[in-house]
Amino acid sequence: MKKTIYIALCLMLSTALLAQADTSKIEQYCQVIATPRLLSNKVTIDIDFGEEKSYWKDTRLKGYDGKFKKFNTIIDALNFMGKEGWLFINAYPVRSNDTEIYHFAFKKFFPRSEVIEN
């Protein structure tokens, strides 16, 4: 009797161990927007991950040290995105009031378990 219970218990545990975690990946997109500053050679970089914008919530990008991330140039921002594993898709300028605002689209693959569905 003990042998039968032991075998049944081993079979039940082995089937539970064969269950696999979901390892599928989902593409996520973001956009880097570079706006020239007034009377300066520098640019303001905004990274849009698709999150909701609010006047009450600070959505500026923070580095690993917890401080707000500042970029010196567009190339600095693009290098940062590459180091974080984002893949460049496309770039295009948008002309508004005699200034060109540059948009850069990126994508990255994330495990399905890390992505928060809306």
C-alpha positions as CSV (number, residue, x, y, z in Angstrom):
1,M,0.0,0.0,0.0
2,K,2.8,2.4,0.9
3,K,4.5,1.6,-2.4
4,T,1.3,2.5,-4.4
5,I,0.9,5.8,-2.5
6,Y,4.6,6.6,-3.1
7,I,4.4,5.9,-6.8
8,A,1.2,8.0,-7.2
9,L,2.7,10.9,-5.3
10,C,5.9,10.8,-7.5
11,L,3.7,10.7,-10.7
12,M,1.7,13.7,-9.5
13,L,4.8,15.7,-8.6
14,S,6.6,14.9,-11.8
15,T,3.7,16.2,-13.9
16,A,3.8,19.4,-12.0
17,L,7.5,19.8,-12.6
18,L,7.0,19.4,-16.4
19,A,4.8,22.5,-16.6
20,Q,6.7,25.3,-18.3
21,A,6.7,29.0,-17.7
22,D,5.5,31.2,-20.5
23,T,8.7,32.2,-22.3
24,S,7.1,34.0,-25.2
25,K,8.2,37.5,-26.0
26,I,6.2,40.7,-26.8
27,E,7.4,43.7,-28.8
28,Q,7.2,47.0,-27.0
29,Y,7.8,50.3,-28.7
30,C,9.1,53.7,-27.6
31,Q,9.8,57.0,-29.2
32,V,12.7,59.5,-28.6
33,I,11.7,63.1,-29.4
34,A,14.5,65.7,-29.8
35,T,13.4,69.3,-29.6
36,P,16.0,72.1,-30.1
37,R,16.3,74.6,-27.3
38,L,15.8,78.3,-27.9
39,L,19.0,80.2,-28.5
40,S,21.2,77.1,-27.9
41,N,22.9,74.3,-29.7
42,K,21.5,71.8,-27.2
43,V,18.3,69.7,-27.5
44,T,15.6,68.6,-25.1
45,I,15.1,64.8,-25.2
46,D,11.8,63.3,-24.3
47,I,11.4,59.5,-24.3
48,D,7.8,58.3,-24.7
49,F,7.2,54.7,-23.5
50,G,3.4,55.1,-24.0
51,E,2.6,55.8,-20.4
52,E,-0.1,58.2,-19.3
53,K,1.1,61.8,-19.0
54,S,0.0,63.9,-16.0
55,Y,0.8,67.3,-14.5
56,W,0.8,65.7,-11.1
57,K,3.2,62.8,-11.8
58,D,6.8,63.2,-12.8
59,T,7.5,60.9,-15.7
60,R,11.1,62.0,-16.4
61,L,13.6,59.2,-17.0
62,K,15.8,58.2,-14.1
63,G,19.2,56.5,-14.3
64,Y,20.2,53.5,-12.2
65,D,21.5,55.9,-9.5
66,G,18.0,57.4,-9.0
67,K,18.9,60.7,-10.5
68,F,17.2,62.2,-13.5
69,K,18.8,61.3,-16.7
70,K,20.1,64.2,-18.8
71,F,21.5,63.8,-22.4
72,N,24.1,66.1,-23.9
73,T,23.1,65.4,-27.6
74,I,20.8,63.4,-29.7
75,I,23.6,60.8,-30.2
76,D,24.0,60.5,-26.4
77,A,20.3,59.6,-26.1
78,L,20.5,57.2,-29.1
79,N,23.5,55.5,-27.6
80,F,21.7,55.2,-24.2
81,M,18.8,53.5,-25.9
82,G,21.2,51.1,-27.7
83,K,22.9,50.2,-24.4
84,E,19.5,49.4,-22.9
85,G,18.8,46.9,-25.7
86,W,16.3,49.0,-27.8
87,L,16.5,48.4,-31.6
88,F,16.3,51.4,-33.9
89,I,13.3,51.3,-36.3
90,N,12.9,54.7,-38.0
91,A,13.6,58.4,-37.7
92,Y,11.6,61.3,-39.2
93,P,11.6,65.1,-38.7
94,V,8.4,67.1,-38.0
95,R,8.5,70.8,-38.9
96,S,6.6,73.1,-36.5
97,N,6.9,76.9,-36.4
98,D,10.2,77.0,-38.3
99,T,11.8,74.3,-36.0
100,E,12.4,70.7,-36.8
101,I,11.5,68.2,-34.1
102,Y,13.2,64.8,-34.7
103,H,11.4,61.6,-33.8
104,F,13.2,58.2,-33.4
105,A,11.2,55.0,-33.1
106,F,12.6,52.0,-31.2
107,K,11.5,48.5,-30.3
108,K,12.5,45.9,-27.7
109,F,11.4,42.4,-27.0
110,F,10.3,41.7,-23.4
111,P,9.2,38.4,-21.8
112,R,5.4,38.3,-21.6
113,S,5.6,38.1,-17.8
114,E,7.2,41.5,-17.5
115,V,4.7,43.4,-19.7
116,I,1.8,45.0,-17.9
117,E,-1.3,44.7,-20.1
118,N,-3.8,47.6,-20.1
